């Protein structure tokens, strides 16, 4: 495959910006890109229009969230997907399925291989035949046990510049820290002790994108993932990839230009592959990864949504959630939000800063602790610590064990109703879809807070629970399935449709989703009290219950409606 002359010029211009017109380095990388691109045939169709629709929904899962004796976990995942997901979910985000050494997969030791404990590439490609798959590109850092870093430690000159070496300087105090451990870690190498940049842990060694070979290897990796069936690629911790001493080393202009180079290349080789940025940062910084709406990622993670919905269900008040939602605007026809409530990580506290008061955040954190959850902390510039994320199963965060199965299921479905109503693409974590609870055994086994929401489920027992209509799992799964089936039939729920905030009652999540074909009023009672809504200026039919709606609505506790307006 060859790049067009226009695309070549675009890439060359960006490389000059990134490397400050260093002609030697720019030429080396540019020619390297042409060589890599030439080795990958264009094996994907042009992106269809629309590129995203109301039919699209993601499942987020580890490759081994479901287990069967004697069967590779990826085969079991495929079996589950074929049996339970067809017709309701078409994207599967398989969290890092590569060989790894820590952080449950996010310290990758070999980007180009499948973890043998999960299966092999044929298992991944089997899933990709019937579902679209999102791969992770964990390219800010690599495992300390990787061939690359071990080569560096052993004095192999090939890897001399793959990593960032620094002495401690006052300027490093400006660096944004997502963790409490030291920024620089001492490693004994053949050439003496070196202080190596480690943003996330001493087993996650930051890569040096100033090095031509690293820059090119990552491009090769992205095209390799596309060739293996990736329909979407999640750019993990992408805001940190460019370090500039004297700055905060996050969201640097060079990081954006690097993503733009990747987009340029993928648009030529695999134009239907969607890039998604994972940046747990304030909204303005988050949406900056849309670029001009056409040249960077197509989706950004909507990190404020998880804590705001927890607050909403805990308090029975939707005002903060709707106030935040009123500030969300559609960026372009080629971008949208990646909406989620729960994931393999905890529920972030930082994204709620400024959206909830300190007292509201403190109350939310306290309730999570009362529900047997844990709190992870980060170090602030002044040395103090503050809550970073709440580690708890989402269902447990918004309900109590003594409330009973029916009420807990209603609360969980109320949360998922909000997720599925919001503008953007919904992504449902497997333990939310399956009505899981806190995994205290897993927490005890690993000692890591995040393990509380990363349970490994016995597939046979899961199927048994899903077939029993009296179980919490069955009630939650069946409820979400019904909502997904309805949602995909209505163009008003397209990520490209409009969203209007109503604010008709503090205890009611109320918005309108609309397009040229239809208008749907979204009403969800997120409290334990009945709410009467009078003198509504619309009439229609509730798509969920089938009931006709006139100008008055009574919503039972945690009842929700999608009213297609006449």
Helices and strands as residue ranges (DSSP letters): H 5-18, H 23-38, E 57-61, E 66-67, H 73-80, I 81-85, E 91-94, E 99-102, G 103-105, E 107-110, H 121-130, E 132-137, E 141-143, H 147-153, G 157-159, G 170-174, E 184-189, E 192-197, E 204-206, H 212-227, E 230-236, G 238-240, H 253-269, E 274-278, H 283-287, G 288-290, E 299-301, H 304-315, H 319-325, E 336-340, E 347-348, G 350-352, H 358-370, E 374-379, E 385-391, H 394-398, G 401-403, H 404-421, E 425-429, H 430-433, H 440-446, G 449-453, E 457-458, H 459-467, H 472-487, G 491-493, E 498-501, E 508-514, E 519-525, E 531-533, E 540-542, E 548-549, E 553-555, E 560-565
